[in-house]
Amino acid sequence: METSETLPIVDAHQHFWDLSRNYHPWLCDPEPIPFRYGDYSRLRRSYMPADYRRDSAGFDIVKTVYVEAEWDPRTPLAETAWVEAIAAEHGLPSAVVAQAWLDRADAAEVLAGQAARPIVRGIRHKPAAAARPQDARRGGAGSMDDPRWRRGYALLERHRLSFDLQTPWWHLDAAAELGRDFPATPIIVNHTGLPSDRSPEGLAGWRRGLEAVAACPNAALKISGLGRPGLPWTVAANGPVIRDAIAIFGVQRCLFASNFPVDGLAGTFAEIFSGFRVATAELGMDEQRKLFHDNAVRIYRL
C-alpha cells in the first residue's frame, strides 16, 4: 500500500510571493484586511519554492497549481509573467489560476492576455459577498448576478479557461445558476465552500449550498481552507466535513489542496495532508489517487 510519503500528490492550490519585489496590497499595506483566520501577520514575509519544499518535505509533490495571490490589481499580467519565471527556475508551479477582474472595463483584454500564456489554466476573481448568511442578497454589484460581471465571465469559454470560485456557502445558489447558464465553463469551488460555522445549523446550510452547485456537472470542489481562527487543524474537527463534501460531490469531482502558506496558520503541511489521508482511509487506493492526484491532473489539464 502506498503511504502518505509515496502517494503522488498534485497540490491543487498554493501560493508564492516575494514581498521584497512585488506588491500584494493585503500583505504589504500597513492596515490589515478582515481575514477569515484572524491575525495573518505571519504571512507578511516572502514565501518561495524553497519554503514550500521545506514545508512539504516527506510528501511526493509531483505538480502544483499556483492560484493568484491578490497581486496588485493594476498589473494582473505581471503576476503571471513573474510566476512563469519562478516555474522556469524552480520547477514549480505546474499551472496557474490567474487574476482577472471580470467586471472591469479591461476584462476582455486581461483575459486574452492571460489565456495567451501557456501556464494559465483558469481565472479567479472573488465575487462580492456578504459577511454573514443572513445578509446574503442576490443581484448586488460585483456579485455573480451582476450583468457586468457575467459579461466578463461569459468570455471564459472562448478562451478555454476554468473558473476558481471563492465565495461563502451562502452564495452557492448563485454559483449553481452560473454553472447552469454557462455549462461549458468548469467551476472549481475553492476551500470546501468555506464551512467556518460548524454549528448544526451552519453545517446544514453549507451542505445545502454544496448540493446546489454539485447538481451542475461542470462543477468540482477543492478541499482545502478548513482552518478556523485560534483552533488547530485536526481530523476530529475536519474529517466529517471532508467526508460530507466528498459524499456530495463524489470522488470524481473533489481534489485536495494545501492552500499554503495561508493554511499554515491552521496547521503544518504534514498535519493537513496526513489528515486528508486519515479522513479518507476507508476509500480504496484508486479513489484516494483520484482525490490526491488524478482529478487535479484532469481538471487543470496538467
Secondary structure, DSSP 4 states (H G I P E B T S, - for coil): ---TTTSEEEEEEE--B-TTT---HHHHSSSPPP-TTS--GGG-S-B-HHHHHHHTTTSEEEEEEEE-----TT-HHHHHHHHHHHHHHH---SEEEEE--TTSTTHHHHHHHHHTSTTEEEEE------SSGGG--SS-TTSTT-HHHHHHHHHHHHTT-EEEE---GGGHHHHHHHHHH-TTS-EEE-GGG-----SHHHHHHHHHHHHHHHTSTTEEEEE----BTTB---HHHHHHHHHHHHHHH-GGGEEE---BTGGGGT--HHHHHHHHHHHTTTS-HHHHHIIIIIHHHHHTT-
